[in-house]
């Protein structure tokens, strides 16, 4: 595995070594000693797996208590995965990183605590799996608007059509009105 830097130093792309032949492939998806050395010393307590159709946007989610760091990857299909820095004291506050994750590149993205996270499905469907550093706590969950002009995320919308959102995500707050981290 190797780590690729992003424009936000705390957000990392992890690129695996894939060993393949005519029978298929093998790769490590997580190795604690490598992760601690190259990304962050964290313990993961929950794994999640979702499946979504093309055009669905999930996020941008974050928890203000029981904050979650996430190590995310795609096992089938493709998503445009986004992290937005919500740490008020950070020099990259309000900035975003977006990465294509798919079944072919097998990349993972490390998104530490203090970030909003979301993804948009660009393929016919996508299966998305991720590890979390704390448990889901819906009473502390918030949604940031996917299309906040202050943040300016450049989503690769299929045919330029607006994404399909949950009711919760449609009610997401603008950065200027959102709860952020100190």
C-alpha positions as CSV (number, residue, x, y, z in Angstrom):
1,X,0.0,0.0,0.0
2,X,1.0,3.6,-0.5
3,X,-0.4,6.9,0.6
4,X,-1.1,9.8,-1.7
5,X,-1.4,13.3,-0.3
6,X,-4.4,15.5,-1.1
7,X,-4.7,19.3,-0.9
8,X,-5.9,18.9,2.7
9,X,-3.0,17.3,4.5
10,X,-5.1,15.2,7.0
11,X,-7.2,13.6,4.2
12,X,-5.3,10.7,2.6
13,X,-5.7,8.5,-0.4
14,X,-4.6,4.9,0.2
15,X,-3.6,3.0,-2.9
16,X,-3.3,-0.8,-2.5
17,X,-0.9,-3.2,-4.1
18,X,-3.1,-5.5,-6.2
19,X,-1.8,-8.9,-7.0
20,X,-3.7,-10.3,-10.0
21,X,-3.6,-13.0,-12.7
22,X,-6.1,-14.9,-14.8
23,X,-7.7,-16.3,-11.7
24,X,-8.6,-12.9,-10.2
25,X,-6.8,-10.7,-7.6
26,X,-5.8,-10.3,-4.0
27,X,-5.2,-7.1,-2.0
28,X,-4.9,-6.0,1.6
29,X,-7.7,-3.5,2.4
30,X,-6.5,-2.6,6.0
31,X,-3.4,-3.1,8.0
32,X,-3.4,-1.4,11.4
33,X,0.4,-0.9,11.7
34,X,0.5,0.7,8.3
35,X,-2.5,2.9,8.9
36,X,-1.2,4.1,12.3
37,X,2.2,4.9,10.7
38,X,1.0,6.5,7.5
39,X,-2.4,8.1,8.3
40,X,-3.5,8.3,12.0
41,X,-3.5,6.3,15.2
42,X,-7.2,5.3,15.4
43,X,-9.3,2.3,16.4
44,X,-12.2,1.4,14.2
45,X,-15.4,0.3,16.0
46,X,-18.0,0.0,13.2
47,X,-18.1,-1.1,9.6
48,X,-20.9,-0.1,7.2
49,X,-21.9,-1.2,3.7
50,X,-24.4,0.6,1.4
51,X,-25.7,0.1,-2.1
52,X,-26.9,3.1,-4.1
53,X,-28.1,3.7,-7.7
54,X,-26.7,6.2,-10.2
55,X,-27.3,9.8,-9.4
56,X,-27.8,9.3,-5.6
57,X,-25.9,11.7,-3.4
58,X,-25.4,10.7,0.2
59,X,-24.2,13.5,2.5
60,X,-22.6,15.6,3.4
61,X,-22.8,14.1,6.9
62,X,-21.0,14.6,10.2
63,X,-21.5,14.2,13.9
64,X,-20.7,17.0,16.4
65,X,-20.5,14.5,19.3
66,X,-19.1,11.0,18.9
67,X,-17.3,12.3,15.9
68,X,-16.3,9.8,13.3
69,X,-13.2,9.3,11.3
70,X,-14.0,7.2,8.2
71,X,-11.9,4.9,6.0
72,X,-14.0,4.5,2.8
73,X,-13.8,2.4,-0.4
74,X,-16.0,1.1,-3.2
75,X,-16.3,-2.6,-3.9
76,X,-18.5,-2.4,-6.9
77,X,-19.2,0.6,-9.3
78,X,-17.9,4.1,-8.8
79,X,-18.5,7.2,-6.6
80,X,-17.1,10.7,-6.4
81,X,-16.2,10.9,-2.7
82,X,-15.9,14.2,-0.9
83,X,-14.6,15.5,2.4
84,X,-15.2,19.1,3.7
85,X,-13.0,20.5,6.5
86,X,-15.3,21.8,9.2
87,X,-12.5,22.5,11.8
88,X,-12.8,26.3,12.4
89,X,-9.1,26.7,13.4
90,X,-7.8,24.7,10.4
91,X,-6.1,26.6,7.6
92,X,-8.2,24.5,5.2
93,X,-11.5,25.3,6.9
94,X,-14.4,25.2,4.4
95,X,-12.2,23.5,1.7
96,X,-13.0,20.2,0.1
97,X,-11.3,17.2,-1.4
98,X,-13.0,15.0,-4.0
99,X,-11.7,11.6,-5.3
100,X,-13.1,9.0,-7.7
101,X,-13.2,5.7,-5.9
102,X,-14.1,2.6,-7.9
103,X,-13.9,-1.1,-8.2
104,X,-11.0,-0.8,-10.6
105,X,-8.6,1.6,-8.8
106,X,-9.5,0.0,-5.4
107,X,-8.4,3.2,-3.7
108,X,-9.5,4.2,-0.2
109,X,-10.0,7.6,1.3
110,X,-9.2,8.4,5.0
111,X,-11.4,11.2,6.3
112,X,-10.6,12.2,9.9
113,X,-12.9,13.5,12.5
114,X,-13.9,17.1,12.0
115,X,-15.0,16.7,8.3
116,X,-18.3,16.4,6.6
117,X,-18.4,13.4,4.2
118,X,-20.5,12.5,1.2
119,X,-20.5,10.6,-2.0
120,X,-22.2,10.7,-5.4
121,X,-22.8,7.6,-7.5
122,X,-21.5,8.0,-11.0
123,X,-21.9,4.4,-12.2
124,X,-25.2,2.4,-12.7
125,X,-25.0,1.5,-9.0
126,X,-22.2,1.3,-6.4
127,X,-21.5,-0.6,-3.2
128,X,-19.7,1.5,-0.7
129,X,-18.0,0.2,2.5
130,X,-16.4,2.1,5.3
131,X,-14.9,1.8,8.7
132,X,-15.8,4.3,11.5
133,X,-13.8,5.4,14.6
134,X,-17.0,5.9,16.6
135,X,-20.5,4.6,16.6
136,X,-23.4,6.2,14.7
137,X,-25.2,8.6,16.9
138,X,-28.2,10.1,15.0
139,X,-29.0,12.6,17.7
140,X,-25.6,14.4,16.9
141,X,-25.8,14.0,13.1
142,X,-25.8,17.0,10.8
143,X,-26.0,17.5,7.0
144,X,-24.2,20.2,5.1
145,X,-25.7,21.3,1.8
146,X,-24.2,19.5,-1.1
147,X,-24.4,22.6,-3.4
148,X,-23.3,25.3,-1.0
149,X,-21.7,28.0,-3.3
150,X,-19.3,29.0,-0.5
151,X,-17.8,25.6,-0.6
152,X,-18.1,25.1,-4.4
153,X,-17.8,21.4,-4.7
154,X,-17.5,20.4,-8.4
155,X,-19.7,17.3,-8.5
156,X,-19.5,15.2,-11.7
157,X,-23.3,15.1,-12.1
158,X,-24.4,12.5,-14.7
159,X,-26.0,14.4,-17.6
160,X,-25.9,17.5,-15.5
161,X,-29.0,16.4,-13.6
162,X,-29.6,17.3,-10.0
163,X,-28.7,14.4,-7.6
164,X,-31.3,12.3,-5.8
165,X,-31.2,13.3,-2.1
166,X,-32.8,12.0,1.1
167,X,-35.2,14.4,2.8
168,X,-32.6,14.9,5.5
169,X,-29.9,15.8,3.0
170,X,-32.3,18.1,1.0
171,X,-32.6,20.1,4.3
172,X,-28.8,20.4,4.8
173,X,-27.4,23.6,6.1
174,X,-25.1,26.1,4.4
175,X,-21.6,26.3,5.9
176,X,-22.3,29.8,7.3
177,X,-25.3,28.3,9.3
178,X,-23.8,24.9,10.1
179,X,-22.5,23.6,13.4
180,X,-18.7,23.4,13.0
181,X,-15.8,22.2,15.2
182,X,-13.7,24.6,17.3
